[in-house]
């Protein structure tokens, strides 16, 4: 599975970016009810966003991670204009999600390496 994510990391990342932008900017009245809190949703979305990039670690991956954080801030700034609430605590949840997505990728690679699973 790690090999598959590493191979298609850019495609997965772009799909996640579009999904996050769409769901974050969709008017709140039309969003389906999903279990969990708003901050949990932010955390999971941005951890998932960071995971493929952290697994692949392309050149300048750290710049990409900061671009994800800037993307998060941009979404929070735009939300009040599309009948949503922009909260800086959402951005904090996004940042923690990015960090945990990176850590999760490192744990996955560590255990795959211990089992001698080919990574690429």
C-alpha positions in Angstrom: 0.0 0.0 0.0 2.9 2.4 0.8 4.2 1.8 -2.7 0.9 2.7 -4.3 0.6 5.9 -2.3 4.1 6.9 -3.1 3.6 6.2 -6.8 0.3 8.3 -7.0 1.1 10.8 -4.2 0.5 13.8 -6.4 -2.8 12.6 -7.7 -4.0 11.7 -4.3 -2.9 15.0 -2.9 -4.6 17.0 -5.6 -7.9 15.1 -5.1 -7.7 15.7 -1.3 -7.0 19.4 -1.9 -10.1 19.7 -4.2 -12.2 17.8 -1.7 -11.1 19.9 1.3 -11.7 23.1 -0.6 -15.1 22.0 -1.8 -16.3 20.8 1.6 -14.8 23.8 3.4 -16.4 26.3 1.1 -19.8 24.6 0.6 -22.6 26.5 2.3 -23.1 25.0 5.8 -26.8 24.6 5.3 -26.3 22.0 2.6 -23.6 19.9 4.3 -24.6 16.4 5.5 -24.5 15.6 9.2 -21.3 13.7 10.0 -20.4 12.3 13.4 -17.6 14.1 15.3 -16.7 17.7 16.0 -15.6 20.3 13.5 -12.1 20.2 14.8 -11.9 16.4 14.4 -12.9 16.8 10.8 -10.2 19.4 10.2 -7.6 17.2 11.9 -8.5 14.1 9.9 -8.7 16.0 6.6 -5.3 17.6 6.9 -3.6 14.5 8.3 -4.9 12.7 5.2 -3.6 15.5 3.0 -0.1 15.4 4.5 0.2 11.6 4.5 1.0 11.0 0.7 3.5 13.9 0.6 5.2 12.7 3.7 5.4 9.1 2.4 6.9 10.2 -0.9 9.0 13.1 0.4 9.5 14.9 -2.9 12.2 17.5 -3.3 11.1 20.6 -1.3 8.4 18.6 0.7 8.7 21.0 3.6 7.7 23.9 1.3 4.7 21.8 0.3 3.8 21.3 3.9 3.9 25.1 4.5 1.8 25.6 1.4 -0.8 23.2 2.9 -0.8 25.4 6.0 -1.2 28.6 3.8 -4.0 26.8 1.9 -5.7 26.2 5.3 -5.4 29.8 6.3 -6.8 30.9 2.9 -9.8 28.7 3.4 -10.4 30.2 6.8 -10.2 33.7 5.4 -12.6 32.9 2.6 -15.2 31.1 4.6 -17.1 34.1 6.0 -17.8 35.2 2.4 -19.5 31.9 1.5 -21.9 31.7 4.5 -19.5 29.7 6.7 -17.5 30.6 9.8 -13.8 31.0 9.6 -12.1 30.1 12.9 -8.4 30.3 13.7 -8.8 27.2 16.0 -9.7 25.3 12.8 -6.4 26.3 11.4 -4.7 25.1 14.6 -6.5 21.7 14.1 -5.3 21.7 10.5 -1.7 22.3 11.6 -1.8 19.5 14.2 -3.3 17.3 11.5 -0.5 18.1 9.1 2.1 17.3 11.8 0.3 14.0 12.8 0.0 13.0 9.1 3.8 13.4 8.8 4.4 11.4 12.0 2.0 8.7 10.8 3.9 8.4 7.5 7.2 8.1 9.3 5.8 5.3 11.5 4.4 3.5 8.5 7.8 3.7 6.7 9.6 2.5 9.9 7.4 -0.6 10.2 7.5 -1.4 6.5 11.3 -1.1 6.6 11.4 -3.5 9.6 9.4 -6.0 7.7 11.6 -5.5 4.6 8.6 -4.4 2.5 9.9 -2.6 -0.6 9.0 1.1 -0.5 9.5 2.1 -4.1 
